[in-house]
Protein backbone atom coordinates (compact mmCIF):
# COMPACT_ATOMS: atom_id res chain seq x y z
CA UNK A 1 0.00 0.00 0.00
CA UNK A 2 2.87 2.30 0.66
CA UNK A 3 3.82 1.91 -2.97
CA UNK A 4 0.45 3.27 -4.15
CA UNK A 5 0.76 6.57 -2.24
CA UNK A 6 4.33 7.02 -3.28
CA UNK A 7 3.52 6.54 -6.89
CA UNK A 8 0.71 9.15 -6.75
CA UNK A 9 3.07 11.74 -5.19
CA UNK A 10 5.69 11.01 -7.80
CA UNK A 11 3.12 11.48 -10.53
CA UNK A 12 2.18 14.91 -9.10
CA UNK A 13 5.83 15.92 -8.91
CA UNK A 14 6.43 14.77 -12.49
CA UNK A 15 3.32 16.65 -13.69
CA UNK A 16 4.73 20.01 -12.46
CA UNK A 17 7.09 21.77 -14.84
CA UNK A 18 10.69 21.45 -13.78
CA UNK A 19 12.99 24.47 -13.87
CA UNK A 20 11.61 27.11 -16.35
CA UNK A 21 9.38 30.05 -15.50
CA UNK A 22 5.62 30.03 -15.70
CA UNK A 23 3.88 32.60 -17.95
CA UNK A 24 3.01 34.95 -15.07
CA UNK A 25 6.52 34.84 -13.62
CA UNK A 26 8.02 35.45 -17.05
CA UNK A 27 5.92 38.59 -17.51
CA UNK A 28 6.54 39.77 -13.94
CA UNK A 29 10.31 39.29 -13.82
CA UNK A 30 11.40 39.76 -17.45
CA UNK A 31 8.90 41.63 -19.64
CA UNK A 32 7.71 44.17 -17.05
CA UNK A 33 11.19 45.50 -16.13
CA UNK A 34 12.09 45.78 -19.81
CA UNK A 35 8.88 47.72 -20.45
CA UNK A 36 9.53 50.06 -17.49
CA UNK A 37 13.11 50.74 -18.65
CA UNK A 38 11.92 51.47 -22.21
CA UNK A 39 9.25 53.90 -20.92
CA UNK A 40 11.82 55.67 -18.70
CA UNK A 41 14.26 55.99 -21.61
CA UNK A 42 11.53 57.38 -23.89
CA UNK A 43 10.50 59.89 -21.21
CA UNK A 44 14.09 61.03 -20.73
CA UNK A 45 14.56 61.41 -24.49
CA UNK A 46 11.42 63.49 -24.99
CA UNK A 47 12.17 65.78 -22.02
CA UNK A 48 15.54 66.62 -23.57
CA UNK A 49 17.84 64.88 -21.12
CA UNK A 50 19.85 63.44 -24.01
CA UNK A 51 20.22 66.81 -25.78
CA UNK A 52 23.70 68.35 -25.84
CA UNK A 53 24.18 70.85 -23.02
CA UNK A 54 25.28 73.62 -25.40
CA UNK A 55 21.98 73.51 -27.30
CA UNK A 56 19.96 73.64 -24.09
CA UNK A 57 21.96 76.61 -22.77
CA UNK A 58 21.48 78.52 -26.04
CA UNK A 59 17.73 78.00 -25.89
CA UNK A 60 17.61 79.31 -22.33
CA UNK A 61 19.63 82.40 -23.26
CA UNK A 62 17.30 83.15 -26.16
CA UNK A 63 14.23 82.88 -23.95
CA UNK A 64 15.63 85.01 -21.12
CA UNK A 65 16.60 88.03 -23.24
CA UNK A 66 13.39 89.49 -24.71
CA UNK A 67 13.65 92.74 -26.64
CA UNK A 68 11.61 95.34 -24.79
CA UNK A 69 11.34 98.82 -26.21
CA UNK A 70 9.51 101.86 -24.94
CA UNK A 71 5.76 101.56 -24.97
CA UNK A 72 3.93 103.31 -27.80
CA UNK A 73 0.25 104.17 -27.36
CA UNK A 74 -2.31 105.51 -29.81
CA UNK A 75 -5.54 106.94 -28.43
CA UNK A 76 -8.80 106.26 -30.23
CA UNK A 77 -11.63 108.81 -29.92
CA UNK A 78 -14.25 107.86 -27.31
CA UNK A 79 -17.37 105.84 -28.11
CA UNK A 80 -20.90 106.26 -26.78
CA UNK A 81 -22.80 103.07 -27.58
CA UNK A 82 -26.43 102.13 -26.98
CA UNK A 83 -26.36 98.53 -25.70
CA UNK A 84 -29.04 95.96 -26.52
CA UNK A 85 -31.83 96.65 -24.01
CA UNK A 86 -32.52 94.18 -21.22
CA UNK A 87 -36.12 94.54 -20.11
CA UNK A 88 -37.66 97.98 -20.48
CA UNK A 89 -34.53 100.01 -19.64
CA UNK A 90 -31.92 101.29 -22.09
CA UNK A 91 -28.22 101.00 -21.24
CA UNK A 92 -25.30 102.98 -22.61
CA UNK A 93 -21.58 102.33 -22.74
CA UNK A 94 -19.12 105.20 -22.79
CA UNK A 95 -15.60 103.97 -23.49
CA UNK A 96 -12.22 105.51 -24.36
CA UNK A 97 -9.56 103.15 -25.71
CA UNK A 98 -5.81 103.28 -26.33
CA UNK A 99 -3.96 100.84 -28.55
CA UNK A 100 -0.49 99.67 -27.57
CA UNK A 101 1.73 99.44 -30.66
CA UNK A 102 5.09 97.76 -31.12
CA UNK A 103 6.98 100.78 -32.48
CA UNK A 104 6.60 104.52 -33.05
CA UNK A 105 6.70 104.10 -36.84
CA UNK A 106 3.37 102.19 -36.73
CA UNK A 107 1.35 105.28 -35.76
CA UNK A 108 0.96 106.72 -39.31
CA UNK A 109 -0.05 103.28 -40.59
CA UNK A 110 -2.69 102.93 -37.86
CA UNK A 111 -4.04 106.41 -38.63
CA UNK A 112 -4.58 105.38 -42.26
CA UNK A 113 -6.83 102.44 -41.27
CA UNK A 114 -8.49 104.17 -38.29
CA UNK A 115 -11.95 104.29 -39.97
CA UNK A 116 -11.82 100.50 -40.36
CA UNK A 117 -10.82 100.03 -36.70
CA UNK A 118 -13.64 102.32 -35.51
CA UNK A 119 -16.14 100.49 -37.71
CA UNK A 120 -15.06 97.06 -36.39
CA UNK A 121 -15.35 98.32 -32.81
CA UNK A 122 -18.77 99.95 -33.42
CA UNK A 123 -20.23 96.80 -34.98
CA UNK A 124 -19.04 94.63 -32.10
CA UNK A 125 -19.96 97.02 -29.29
CA UNK A 126 -23.52 97.54 -30.58
CA UNK A 127 -24.18 93.79 -30.19
CA UNK A 128 -23.29 93.77 -26.48
CA UNK A 129 -25.75 93.38 -23.63
CA UNK A 130 -25.31 94.71 -20.13
CA UNK A 131 -24.67 91.13 -18.92
CA UNK A 132 -21.72 90.79 -21.34
CA UNK A 133 -19.88 93.54 -19.48
CA UNK A 134 -20.42 92.29 -15.94
CA UNK A 135 -17.44 91.19 -13.89
CA UNK A 136 -13.76 90.88 -14.66
CA UNK A 137 -14.36 88.01 -17.08
CA UNK A 138 -16.70 90.20 -19.16
CA UNK A 139 -14.16 93.04 -19.33
CA UNK A 140 -11.37 90.63 -20.27
CA UNK A 141 -13.54 89.10 -23.01
CA UNK A 142 -14.27 92.61 -24.31
CA UNK A 143 -10.53 93.42 -24.36
CA UNK A 144 -9.72 90.21 -26.27
CA UNK A 145 -12.48 90.75 -28.84
CA UNK A 146 -11.42 94.35 -29.48
CA UNK A 147 -7.78 93.25 -29.83
CA UNK A 148 -8.76 90.65 -32.43
CA UNK A 149 -10.75 93.23 -34.38
CA UNK A 150 -8.00 95.84 -34.19
CA UNK A 151 -5.37 93.36 -35.42
CA UNK A 152 -7.61 92.24 -38.28
CA UNK A 153 -8.02 95.87 -39.41
CA UNK A 154 -4.27 96.59 -39.23
CA UNK A 155 -3.07 93.30 -40.72
CA UNK A 156 0.64 93.96 -41.34
CA UNK A 157 0.93 95.91 -38.08
CA UNK A 158 0.74 94.07 -34.76
CA UNK A 159 -1.22 95.70 -31.97
CA UNK A 160 0.03 94.40 -28.63
CA UNK A 161 -2.87 95.34 -26.37
CA UNK A 162 -6.12 97.28 -26.03
CA UNK A 163 -6.24 99.49 -22.96
CA UNK A 164 -9.36 101.05 -21.45
CA UNK A 165 -8.79 104.66 -20.37
CA UNK A 166 -12.43 105.24 -19.45
CA UNK A 167 -15.35 102.85 -19.24
CA UNK A 168 -18.79 103.82 -17.99
CA UNK A 169 -21.88 101.63 -18.20
CA UNK A 170 -25.18 103.38 -17.50
ZADO-847417 format. One record per residue (C-alpha): residue in three letters; x negated, y negated, z. Coordinates in steps of 0.5 Angstrom, whole numbers. Each point is the difference from the previous one (the first is absolute). Last residue first. Layout:
<gudrens>
ALA, X, Y, Z
...
</gudrens>
This chain:
<gudrens>
UNK, 50, -207, -35
UNK, -6, 4, -1
UNK, -6, -5, 0
UNK, -7, 2, -2
UNK, -6, -4, -1
UNK, -7, 1, -2
UNK, 1, 7, -2
UNK, -7, 3, -3
UNK, 0, 4, -6
UNK, -6, 4, -1
UNK, -6, 2, -4
UNK, 2, -2, -7
UNK, -3, 3, -6
UNK, -1, -4, -6
UNK, 1, 4, -7
UNK, 7, 1, 2
UNK, 3, -6, 3
UNK, 7, 1, -1
UNK, -1, 8, 2
UNK, -4, -3, 6
UNK, 5, -5, 3
UNK, 6, 6, -1
UNK, -4, 5, 4
UNK, -2, -6, 5
UNK, 7, -2, 1
UNK, 2, 7, 1
UNK, -6, 2, 5
UNK, 2, -7, 4
UNK, 8, 2, 0
UNK, -2, 7, 3
UNK, -4, -3, 5
UNK, 5, -5, 2
UNK, 5, 6, 1
UNK, -4, 4, 4
UNK, -1, -6, 5
UNK, 7, 0, 1
UNK, 6, -3, -4
UNK, -1, -2, -7
UNK, 3, 5, -4
UNK, 6, 0, 5
UNK, 2, -7, -2
UNK, 0, 2, -7
UNK, -4, -1, -6
UNK, 1, 0, -7
UNK, -1, -7, -1
UNK, -7, 1, 2
UNK, -2, 5, -5
UNK, 2, -5, -6
UNK, -2, -6, 3
UNK, -7, 3, 1
UNK, -1, 3, -7
UNK, 2, -7, -2
UNK, -5, -4, 4
UNK, -5, 5, -2
UNK, 2, -1, -8
UNK, 0, -8, 1
UNK, -7, 1, 3
UNK, -3, 3, -6
UNK, -5, -6, -2
UNK, -1, -2, 8
UNK, -3, 7, 1
UNK, -5, -1, -5
UNK, -2, -6, 2
UNK, -1, 2, 7
UNK, -4, 7, -1
UNK, -6, -4, -1
UNK, 0, -1, 8
UNK, -1, 7, 1
UNK, 4, 6, 3
UNK, 7, -3, 1
UNK, 4, 0, 6
UNK, 7, -3, -2
UNK, 4, -5, 4
UNK, 7, 1, 2
UNK, 5, -5, 2
UNK, 7, 3, 2
UNK, 7, -2, 1
UNK, 5, 5, 1
UNK, 8, -1, 0
UNK, 5, 4, 3
UNK, 8, -1, -2
UNK, 5, 3, 5
UNK, 6, 4, -2
UNK, -3, 7, 1
UNK, -7, 1, -2
UNK, -1, -5, -6
UNK, -6, 1, -5
UNK, -5, -5, 2
UNK, 0, -7, -3
UNK, -7, -2, -1
UNK, -4, -7, 1
UNK, -7, 1, -2
UNK, -7, -4, 1
UNK, -5, -2, -5
UNK, -5, 5, 0
UNK, -7, -1, 3
UNK, -6, 3, -3
UNK, -5, 3, 5
UNK, -8, 1, -1
UNK, -4, 4, 6
UNK, -7, -1, 0
UNK, -4, 6, -2
UNK, 0, 7, 2
UNK, -4, 6, -3
UNK, 0, 6, 4
UNK, -6, 3, 3
UNK, 2, 6, 4
UNK, 3, 4, -6
UNK, -7, 0, -4
UNK, -4, 1, 5
UNK, 4, 6, 2
UNK, 0, 3, -7
UNK, -8, -1, 0
UNK, -1, 4, 6
UNK, 4, 6, -2
UNK, -4, 0, -7
UNK, -7, 0, 4
UNK, 3, 5, 5
UNK, 1, 5, -6
UNK, 7, 3, 0
UNK, 0, 7, 4
UNK, 4, -3, 6
UNK, 5, -3, -5
UNK, 7, 1, 3
UNK, 1, 5, -6
UNK, -6, 4, 1
UNK, 1, 1, 8
UNK, 7, 2, -1
UNK, -2, 5, -6
UNK, -6, 3, 5
UNK, 5, 1, 6
UNK, 5, 3, -5
UNK, -5, 5, -2
UNK, -2, 2, 7
UNK, 7, 1, 2
UNK, 1, 5, -6
UNK, -6, 3, 1
UNK, 2, 1, 8
UNK, 7, 3, -2
UNK, -3, 5, -5
UNK, -5, 3, 4
UNK, 2, 1, 7
UNK, 8, -1, 0
UNK, 1, 3, -7
UNK, -4, 6, 1
UNK, 3, 1, 7
UNK, 7, 0, -3
UNK, -2, 5, -6
UNK, -3, 5, 5
UNK, -8, 0, 0
UNK, -4, 6, -2
UNK, -3, 5, 5
UNK, 5, 6, 0
UNK, 7, -1, -2
UNK, 5, 4, 5
UNK, 2, 7, -2
UNK, -6, 3, 2
UNK, 1, -2, 7
UNK, 8, 2, 0
UNK, -2, 7, -3
UNK, -5, 1, 5
UNK, 5, -1, 6
UNK, 5, 5, -3
UNK, -6, 5, -1
UNK, -2, -1, 7
UNK, 7, 1, 3
UNK, 1, 6, -4
UNK, -7, 3, 2
UNK, 2, -1, 7
UNK, 6, 5, -1
</gudrens>
